[in-house]
Amino acid sequence: MNFTLFVTVLLTGILFVAVVTLLAKLISPRSFNEQKEEAYECGVPTRGRSWMQFRVGYYLFAILFLMFDVETMFLFPWAVVMRSLGPAGLLSVLFFLFILVLGLAYAWRKGALKWQ
């Protein structure tokens, strides 16, 4: 019974997305011109190629930001129910923080936090 319901909901969701996407493509207004095909960056016209390589340091910095942003998101619910979790909850969060501090130490050691 549960598997049948799961398959029905999954297929209905897939069908709904396909129908809505097709309907949007059929009834949306279209206009084609060269200006729409240009890369746009802060209102300044691009010169030369629009594809360029970026230093991997920017990517690492963004990933580290997301990692610590997610850490904050996980720590807030824990802080709300801290008293009801007891010592086991405290140990699990301390282990979580330990792993994150190890990740920060690794990134610091590799120089990912240096902005050059």
DOGUMAR-22534 format. One record per atom (N, C-alpha, C): atom name; y, x, z. Coordinates in nm, 2 decimals. Atoms other than C-alpha are relative to their C-alpha. Layout:
! residues N
site->CA&y->Y&x->X&z->Z .
...
//
This chain:
! residues 116
site->N&y->-0.12&x->0.08&z->0.00 .
site->CA&y->0.00&x->0.00&z->0.00 .
site->C&y->0.13&x->0.09&z->0.00 .
site->N&y->-0.12&x->-0.08&z->0.00 .
site->CA&y->0.25&x->0.27&z->0.09 .
site->C&y->0.02&x->0.09&z->-0.12 .
site->N&y->-0.01&x->-0.09&z->0.12 .
site->CA&y->0.16&x->0.49&z->-0.21 .
site->C&y->0.05&x->-0.09&z->-0.12 .
site->N&y->-0.04&x->0.09&z->0.10 .
site->CA&y->0.21&x->0.19&z->-0.44 .
site->C&y->0.15&x->-0.03&z->0.01 .
site->N&y->-0.14&x->0.02&z->-0.03 .
site->CA&y->0.55&x->0.12&z->-0.28 .
site->C&y->0.08&x->0.12&z->-0.04 .
site->N&y->-0.07&x->-0.12&z->0.03 .
site->CA&y->0.65&x->0.48&z->-0.31 .
site->C&y->0.01&x->0.02&z->-0.15 .
site->N&y->-0.01&x->-0.02&z->0.14 .
site->CA&y->0.56&x->0.50&z->-0.68 .
site->C&y->0.09&x->-0.10&z->-0.07 .
site->N&y->-0.09&x->0.10&z->0.05 .
site->CA&y->0.74&x->0.17&z->-0.75 .
site->C&y->0.14&x->0.03&z->0.02 .
site->N&y->-0.13&x->-0.04&z->-0.03 .
site->CA&y->1.05&x->0.29&z->-0.58 .
site->C&y->0.05&x->0.12&z->-0.08 .
site->N&y->-0.03&x->-0.12&z->0.08 .
site->CA&y->1.04&x->0.63&z->-0.76 .
site->C&y->0.02&x->-0.04&z->-0.14 .
site->N&y->-0.02&x->0.04&z->0.14 .
site->CA&y->0.99&x->0.47&z->-1.10 .
site->C&y->0.12&x->-0.08&z->-0.02 .
site->N&y->-0.12&x->0.08&z->0.01 .
site->CA&y->1.26&x->0.22&z->-1.04 .
site->C&y->0.12&x->0.08&z->0.01 .
site->N&y->-0.11&x->-0.09&z->-0.01 .
site->CA&y->1.50&x->0.49&z->-0.94 .
site->C&y->0.02&x->0.08&z->-0.13 .
site->N&y->-0.01&x->-0.08&z->0.13 .
site->CA&y->1.42&x->0.70&z->-1.25 .
site->C&y->0.05&x->-0.09&z->-0.11 .
site->N&y->-0.04&x->0.10&z->0.10 .
site->CA&y->1.45&x->0.39&z->-1.47 .
site->C&y->0.15&x->-0.03&z->0.01 .
site->N&y->-0.14&x->0.03&z->-0.03 .
site->CA&y->1.79&x->0.30&z->-1.31 .
site->C&y->0.09&x->0.11&z->-0.05 .
site->N&y->-0.08&x->-0.12&z->0.04 .
site->CA&y->1.93&x->0.65&z->-1.36 .
site->C&y->0.00&x->0.01&z->-0.15 .
site->N&y->0.01&x->-0.01&z->0.14 .
site->CA&y->1.81&x->0.66&z->-1.72 .
site->C&y->0.08&x->-0.11&z->-0.07 .
site->N&y->-0.08&x->0.12&z->0.06 .
site->CA&y->1.96&x->0.31&z->-1.80 .
site->C&y->0.15&x->0.02&z->0.01 .
site->N&y->-0.14&x->-0.02&z->-0.03 .
site->CA&y->2.29&x->0.39&z->-1.64 .
site->C&y->0.06&x->0.11&z->-0.08 .
site->N&y->-0.05&x->-0.11&z->0.08 .
site->CA&y->2.32&x->0.72&z->-1.81 .
site->C&y->0.01&x->-0.03&z->-0.15 .
site->N&y->-0.01&x->0.05&z->0.14 .
site->CA&y->2.24&x->0.57&z->-2.15 .
site->C&y->0.11&x->-0.10&z->-0.03 .
site->N&y->-0.11&x->0.10&z->0.02 .
site->CA&y->2.48&x->0.28&z->-2.10 .
site->C&y->0.14&x->0.07&z->0.01 .
site->N&y->-0.13&x->-0.08&z->-0.01 .
site->CA&y->2.76&x->0.53&z->-2.00 .
site->C&y->0.03&x->0.07&z->-0.13 .
site->N&y->-0.02&x->-0.07&z->0.13 .
site->CA&y->2.70&x->0.73&z->-2.32 .
site->C&y->0.04&x->-0.10&z->-0.11 .
site->N&y->-0.03&x->0.09&z->0.10 .
site->CA&y->2.71&x->0.42&z->-2.53 .
site->C&y->0.14&x->-0.06&z->0.00 .
site->N&y->-0.12&x->0.08&z->-0.01 .
site->CA&y->3.02&x->0.25&z->-2.40 .
site->C&y->0.12&x->0.09&z->0.04 .
site->N&y->-0.12&x->-0.08&z->-0.04 .
site->CA&y->3.24&x->0.55&z->-2.30 .
site->C&y->0.08&x->0.04&z->-0.12 .
site->N&y->-0.08&x->-0.04&z->0.11 .
site->CA&y->3.53&x->0.64&z->-2.52 .
site->C&y->-0.01&x->0.15&z->-0.03 .
site->N&y->0.02&x->-0.14&z->0.04 .
site->CA&y->3.51&x->0.96&z->-2.72 .
site->C&y->0.11&x->0.04&z->-0.09 .
site->N&y->-0.10&x->-0.06&z->0.09 .
site->CA&y->3.77&x->1.18&z->-2.88 .
site->C&y->-0.04&x->0.15&z->0.00 .
site->N&y->0.04&x->-0.14&z->0.02 .
site->CA&y->3.69&x->1.52&z->-3.02 .
site->C&y->0.12&x->0.07&z->-0.06 .
site->N&y->-0.10&x->-0.09&z->0.05 .
site->CA&y->3.95&x->1.79&z->-3.07 .
site->C&y->-0.02&x->0.14&z->0.05 .
site->N&y->0.02&x->-0.14&z->-0.03 .
site->CA&y->3.98&x->2.17&z->-3.05 .
site->C&y->0.04&x->0.03&z->0.15 .
site->N&y->-0.05&x->-0.03&z->-0.13 .
site->CA&y->4.18&x->2.16&z->-2.73 .
site->C&y->-0.10&x->-0.04&z->0.11 .
site->N&y->0.10&x->0.04&z->-0.10 .
site->CA&y->3.90&x->1.98&z->-2.54 .
site->C&y->-0.11&x->0.11&z->0.01 .
site->N&y->0.11&x->-0.10&z->0.00 .
site->CA&y->3.66&x->2.26&z->-2.63 .
site->C&y->0.04&x->0.13&z->0.06 .
site->N&y->-0.05&x->-0.13&z->-0.06 .
site->CA&y->3.88&x->2.54&z->-2.48 .
site->C&y->-0.03&x->0.00&z->0.15 .
site->N&y->0.02&x->-0.02&z->-0.15 .
site->CA&y->3.81&x->2.69&z->-2.14 .
site->C&y->0.14&x->-0.02&z->0.06 .
site->N&y->-0.13&x->0.03&z->-0.07 .
site->CA&y->4.08&x->2.58&z->-1.89 .
site->C&y->0.00&x->0.06&z->0.14 .
site->N&y->-0.01&x->-0.07&z->-0.13 .
site->CA&y->4.19&x->2.79&z->-1.60 .
site->C&y->0.14&x->-0.01&z->0.05 .
site->N&y->-0.13&x->0.01&z->-0.07 .
site->CA&y->4.48&x->2.69&z->-1.38 .
site->C&y->0.12&x->-0.03&z->-0.09 .
site->N&y->-0.11&x->0.03&z->0.08 .
site->CA&y->4.69&x->2.56&z->-1.66 .
site->C&y->0.05&x->0.11&z->-0.09 .
site->N&y->-0.04&x->-0.12&z->0.08 .
site->CA&y->4.72&x->2.90&z->-1.83 .
site->C&y->-0.10&x->0.01&z->-0.11 .
site->N&y->0.09&x->-0.02&z->0.11 .
site->CA&y->4.57&x->2.93&z->-2.18 .
site->C&y->-0.08&x->0.13&z->0.01 .
site->N&y->0.08&x->-0.12&z->-0.01 .
site->CA&y->4.29&x->3.18&z->-2.19 .
site->C&y->0.03&x->0.09&z->-0.12 .
site->N&y->-0.01&x->-0.10&z->0.10 .
site->CA&y->4.31&x->3.50&z->-2.39 .
site->C&y->-0.13&x->0.07&z->-0.01 .
site->N&y->0.13&x->-0.07&z->0.02 .
site->CA&y->4.00&x->3.66&z->-2.54 .
site->C&y->-0.11&x->-0.09&z->0.04 .
site->N&y->0.12&x->0.08&z->-0.03 .
site->CA&y->3.66&x->3.55&z->-2.43 .
site->C&y->0.01&x->-0.07&z->0.13 .
site->N&y->-0.01&x->0.07&z->-0.13 .
site->CA&y->3.63&x->3.29&z->-2.16 .
site->C&y->-0.12&x->0.04&z->0.09 .
site->N&y->0.11&x->-0.04&z->-0.09 .
site->CA&y->3.30&x->3.43&z->-2.03 .
site->C&y->0.02&x->0.15&z->0.03 .
site->N&y->-0.01&x->-0.14&z->-0.05 .
site->CA&y->3.33&x->3.74&z->-1.82 .
site->C&y->-0.09&x->0.02&z->0.12 .
site->N&y->0.09&x->-0.03&z->-0.11 .
site->CA&y->3.13&x->3.92&z->-1.56 .
site->C&y->0.09&x->0.01&z->0.13 .
site->N&y->-0.07&x->-0.01&z->-0.13 .
site->CA&y->3.23&x->3.89&z->-1.19 .
site->C&y->-0.09&x->0.09&z->0.09 .
site->N&y->0.07&x->-0.08&z->-0.09 .
site->CA&y->3.14&x->4.13&z->-0.92 .
site->C&y->-0.09&x->-0.08&z->0.09 .
site->N&y->0.10&x->0.07&z->-0.08 .
site->CA&y->2.83&x->4.03&z->-0.72 .
site->C&y->0.05&x->-0.02&z->0.15 .
site->N&y->-0.05&x->0.01&z->-0.13 .
site->CA&y->3.03&x->4.08&z->-0.40 .
site->C&y->0.07&x->-0.13&z->0.03 .
site->N&y->-0.06&x->0.13&z->-0.02 .
site->CA&y->3.22&x->3.75&z->-0.45 .
site->C&y->-0.12&x->-0.10&z->0.02 .
site->N&y->0.12&x->0.09&z->-0.02 .
site->CA&y->2.88&x->3.57&z->-0.48 .
site->C&y->-0.06&x->0.02&z->0.14 .
site->N&y->0.05&x->-0.03&z->-0.13 .
site->CA&y->2.75&x->3.74&z->-0.17 .
site->C&y->0.09&x->-0.06&z->0.11 .
site->N&y->-0.09&x->0.05&z->-0.09 .
site->CA&y->3.06&x->3.65&z->0.02 .
site->C&y->-0.01&x->-0.16&z->0.01 .
site->N&y->0.01&x->0.15&z->0.00 .
site->CA&y->3.03&x->3.28&z->-0.08 .
site->C&y->-0.13&x->-0.04&z->0.06 .
site->N&y->0.13&x->0.04&z->-0.06 .
site->CA&y->2.66&x->3.27&z->0.02 .
site->C&y->0.01&x->0.02&z->0.15 .
site->N&y->-0.01&x->-0.02&z->-0.15 .
site->CA&y->2.74&x->3.41&z->0.36 .
site->C&y->0.09&x->-0.11&z->0.06 .
site->N&y->-0.08&x->0.10&z->-0.05 .
site->CA&y->3.02&x->3.16&z->0.40 .
site->C&y->-0.09&x->-0.13&z->0.02 .
site->N&y->0.09&x->0.12&z->-0.01 .
site->CA&y->2.77&x->2.88&z->0.32 .
site->C&y->-0.10&x->0.01&z->0.11 .
site->N&y->0.10&x->-0.01&z->-0.10 .
site->CA&y->2.51&x->3.02&z->0.55 .
site->C&y->0.06&x->-0.03&z->0.14 .
site->N&y->-0.06&x->0.02&z->-0.13 .
site->CA&y->2.75&x->3.02&z->0.85 .
site->C&y->0.06&x->-0.14&z->0.01 .
site->N&y->-0.05&x->0.14&z->0.00 .
site->CA&y->2.89&x->2.68&z->0.75 .
site->C&y->-0.12&x->-0.09&z->0.04 .
site->N&y->0.12&x->0.07&z->-0.03 .
site->CA&y->2.53&x->2.54&z->0.76 .
site->C&y->-0.04&x->0.02&z->0.15 .
site->N&y->0.03&x->-0.03&z->-0.15 .
site->CA&y->2.48&x->2.71&z->1.10 .
site->C&y->0.08&x->-0.09&z->0.09 .
site->N&y->-0.09&x->0.09&z->-0.08 .
site->CA&y->2.78&x->2.52&z->1.24 .
site->C&y->-0.05&x->-0.14&z->-0.01 .
site->N&y->0.05&x->0.14&z->0.01 .
site->CA&y->2.64&x->2.20&z->1.10 .
site->C&y->-0.12&x->-0.03&z->0.08 .
site->N&y->0.12&x->0.01&z->-0.08 .
site->CA&y->2.31&x->2.26&z->1.28 .
site->C&y->0.03&x->0.01&z->0.15 .
site->N&y->-0.03&x->-0.02&z->-0.14 .
site->CA&y->2.47&x->2.36&z->1.60 .
site->C&y->0.07&x->-0.12&z->0.07 .
site->N&y->-0.08&x->0.11&z->-0.06 .
site->CA&y->2.69&x->2.06&z->1.65 .
site->C&y->-0.09&x->-0.11&z->0.06 .
site->N&y->0.09&x->0.10&z->-0.06 .
site->CA&y->2.40&x->1.80&z->1.69 .
site->C&y->-0.07&x->0.06&z->0.13 .
site->N&y->0.07&x->-0.06&z->-0.12 .
site->CA&y->2.23&x->2.05&z->1.93 .
site->C&y->0.09&x->-0.01&z->0.12 .
site->N&y->-0.09&x->0.00&z->-0.11 .
site->CA&y->2.54&x->2.07&z->2.14 .
site->C&y->0.02&x->-0.14&z->0.06 .
site->N&y->-0.02&x->0.14&z->-0.04 .
site->CA&y->2.57&x->1.69&z->2.16 .
site->C&y->-0.12&x->-0.04&z->0.10 .
site->N&y->0.12&x->0.04&z->-0.08 .
site->CA&y->2.21&x->1.65&z->2.31 .
site->C&y->-0.06&x->0.12&z->0.08 .
site->N&y->0.05&x->-0.13&z->-0.06 .
site->CA&y->2.19&x->1.99&z->2.48 .
site->C&y->-0.07&x->-0.03&z->0.13 .
site->N&y->0.06&x->0.02&z->-0.13 .
site->CA&y->2.11&x->1.85&z->2.83 .
site->C&y->-0.14&x->-0.06&z->-0.01 .
site->N&y->0.13&x->0.07&z->0.00 .
site->CA&y->1.82&x->1.63&z->2.72 .
site->C&y->-0.11&x->0.09&z->-0.07 .
site->N&y->0.10&x->-0.08&z->0.06 .
site->CA&y->1.64&x->1.91&z->2.53 .
site->C&y->-0.07&x->0.09&z->0.09 .
site->N&y->0.07&x->-0.09&z->-0.10 .
site->CA&y->1.57&x->2.13&z->2.83 .
site->C&y->-0.01&x->0.14&z->-0.05 .
site->N&y->0.01&x->-0.14&z->0.03 .
site->CA&y->1.47&x->2.49&z->2.82 .
site->C&y->-0.06&x->0.03&z->-0.14 .
site->N&y->0.06&x->-0.03&z->0.13 .
site->CA&y->1.26&x->2.46&z->2.51 .
site->C&y->0.10&x->-0.01&z->-0.11 .
site->N&y->-0.11&x->0.01&z->0.10 .
site->CA&y->1.56&x->2.34&z->2.31 .
site->C&y->0.10&x->0.11&z->0.00 .
site->N&y->-0.09&x->-0.12&z->-0.02 .
site->CA&y->1.77&x->2.62&z->2.45 .
site->C&y->-0.06&x->0.12&z->-0.07 .
site->N&y->0.07&x->-0.12&z->0.06 .
site->CA&y->1.51&x->2.88&z->2.34 .
site->C&y->0.00&x->-0.01&z->-0.15 .
site->N&y->0.00&x->0.02&z->0.15 .
site->CA&y->1.48&x->2.73&z->1.99 .
site->C&y->0.13&x->0.03&z->-0.06 .
site->N&y->-0.14&x->-0.03&z->0.05 .
site->CA&y->1.86&x->2.74&z->1.94 .
site->C&y->0.03&x->0.15&z->0.01 .
site->N&y->-0.03&x->-0.14&z->-0.02 .
site->CA&y->1.88&x->3.09&z->2.08 .
site->C&y->-0.08&x->0.08&z->-0.11 .
site->N&y->0.08&x->-0.07&z->0.11 .
site->CA&y->1.60&x->3.20&z->1.83 .
site->C&y->0.07&x->-0.02&z->-0.13 .
site->N&y->-0.08&x->0.04&z->0.12 .
site->CA&y->1.80&x->3.02&z->1.55 .
site->C&y->0.12&x->0.09&z->-0.01 .
site->N&y->-0.11&x->-0.08&z->0.00 .
site->CA&y->2.11&x->3.21&z->1.65 .
site->C&y->-0.03&x->0.15&z->-0.02 .
site->N&y->0.05&x->-0.14&z->0.02 .
site->CA&y->1.92&x->3.54&z->1.67 .
site->C&y->-0.03&x->0.03&z->-0.14 .
site->N&y->0.03&x->-0.02&z->0.14 .
site->CA&y->1.80&x->3.50&z->1.32 .
site->C&y->0.13&x->0.01&z->-0.08 .
site->N&y->-0.13&x->-0.01&z->0.07 .
site->CA&y->2.15&x->3.43&z->1.20 .
site->C&y->0.08&x->0.13&z->0.03 .
site->N&y->-0.07&x->-0.13&z->-0.03 .
site->CA&y->2.29&x->3.73&z->1.38 .
site->C&y->-0.07&x->0.11&z->-0.07 .
site->N&y->0.07&x->-0.10&z->0.07 .
site->CA&y->2.02&x->3.94&z->1.22 .
site->C&y->0.05&x->0.00&z->-0.15 .
site->N&y->-0.05&x->0.01&z->0.13 .
site->CA&y->2.13&x->3.81&z->0.88 .
site->C&y->0.14&x->0.05&z->-0.02 .
site->N&y->-0.14&x->-0.05&z->0.00 .
site->CA&y->2.50&x->3.88&z->0.96 .
site->C&y->0.00&x->0.16&z->0.01 .
site->N&y->0.00&x->-0.15&z->-0.02 .
site->CA&y->2.41&x->4.24&z->1.07 .
site->C&y->-0.05&x->0.06&z->-0.13 .
site->N&y->0.05&x->-0.05&z->0.13 .
site->CA&y->2.21&x->4.29&z->0.75 .
site->C&y->0.11&x->0.00&z->-0.11 .
site->N&y->-0.11&x->0.01&z->0.10 .
site->CA&y->2.50&x->4.17&z->0.53 .
site->C&y->0.11&x->0.10&z->0.03 .
site->N&y->-0.10&x->-0.09&z->-0.04 .
site->CA&y->2.74&x->4.38&z->0.73 .
site->C&y->-0.04&x->0.15&z->-0.04 .
site->N&y->0.05&x->-0.13&z->0.03 .
site->CA&y->2.52&x->4.69&z->0.69 .
site->C&y->0.00&x->0.03&z->-0.15 .
site->N&y->0.01&x->-0.02&z->0.14 .
site->CA&y->2.48&x->4.64&z->0.32 .
site->C&y->0.14&x->0.00&z->-0.07 .
site->N&y->-0.13&x->-0.01&z->0.05 .
site->CA&y->2.86&x->4.61&z->0.28 .
site->C&y->0.05&x->-0.13&z->-0.07 .
site->N&y->-0.03&x->0.12&z->0.06 .
site->CA&y->2.87&x->4.25&z->0.17 .
site->C&y->0.13&x->-0.06&z->0.05 .
site->N&y->-0.13&x->0.06&z->-0.06 .
site->CA&y->3.17&x->4.17&z->0.40 .
site->C&y->0.12&x->0.09&z->-0.03 .
site->N&y->-0.11&x->-0.08&z->0.03 .
site->CA&y->3.39&x->4.44&z->0.26 .
site->C&y->0.07&x->-0.06&z->-0.13 .
site->N&y->-0.08&x->0.06&z->0.11 .
site->CA&y->3.66&x->4.30&z->0.03 .
site->C&y->0.07&x->0.11&z->-0.07 .
site->N&y->-0.06&x->-0.12&z->0.07 .
site->CA&y->3.74&x->4.57&z->-0.23 .
site->C&y->0.07&x->-0.05&z->-0.13 .
//
